[in-house]
Every structure is written in C-alpha cells, then in structure tokens.
Amino acid sequence: MKNNLWIGLFLAGVVVLSPLTALPKVGGGDLEFKPKGAGAVLFKHEQHVTNKGFKCADCHYKTFQQGGTSYKMDMSALTKGAFCGKCHEGKLAFDVKDEKSCNRCHKE
C-alpha cells in the first residue's frame, strides 16, 4: 500500500513538472515583429537554425542583439544590408529589396 502511494506521488510529480522540464524551442522559438504600416513578420528560429544550419553565433551578436529591442529595425536598414538584409540580399537568400518577396516575411 505504501509503495502505491509513493508511485502515485511520483507520477503526479512527473505530470506536474514535465512542462517545466520540456526542451526549449530552437533559439527561444518564434519572434513576431509588428512594423507600422506593414503586415506582421514572424521570424522562425527553427527555419534558420535547424533547416538552414546556422548557429546562434552566426547572427548573435554580430547582426542581432538577443532580446530584440536593442536596435530599431526597419525596411530602410534592411535594404542597406543591416539585420535581415545582411543575408537576404539576393545571393545568400531572397532579396528584401525585391517587391515580389514582401509576402515571404510580411503576413496580412
């Protein structure tokens, strides 16, 4: 009877604590940016890290600070090669200056 109580408590603890011990999302998960006058942009770390093979240090702290609020990011900066525009320049990845590419990042 005592063993059943301990097993029950153990299983209850596993159920309660399992969300706390779950592995974090790649790179902290998705980030959503809401620029003024344009559709929201959803940046997916998994797409860049897992699917493309980039490492955190490829972007942090050279191109992006962690936390997302360190610099003002806007399209004028991107089109000059800053932030996303460092890679999305038409050779390594699709070009942020190409109007046909707008919907690849900006969602309605």
HELIX and SHEET records of a PDB file:
HELIX    1   1 LYS A    2  THR A   21  1                                  20    
HELIX    2   2 VAL A   26  GLY A   28  5                                   3    
HELIX    3   3 HIS A   45  GLU A   46  1                                   2    
HELIX    4   4 GLN A   47  ASN A   51  3                                   5    
HELIX    5   5 CYS A   56  CYS A   59  1                                   4    
HELIX    6   6 MET A   75  LEU A   78  1                                   4    
HELIX    7   7 PHE A   83  LYS A   86  5                                   4    
HELIX    8   8 GLU A   99  SER A  101  5                                   3    
HELIX    9   9 CYS A  102  CYS A  105  1                                   4    
SHEET    1   A 3 ASP A  30  PHE A  33  0                                        
SHEET    2   A 3 ALA A  40  LYS A  44 -1                                        
SHEET    3   A 3 HIS A 106  LYS A 107 -1                                        
END                                                                             
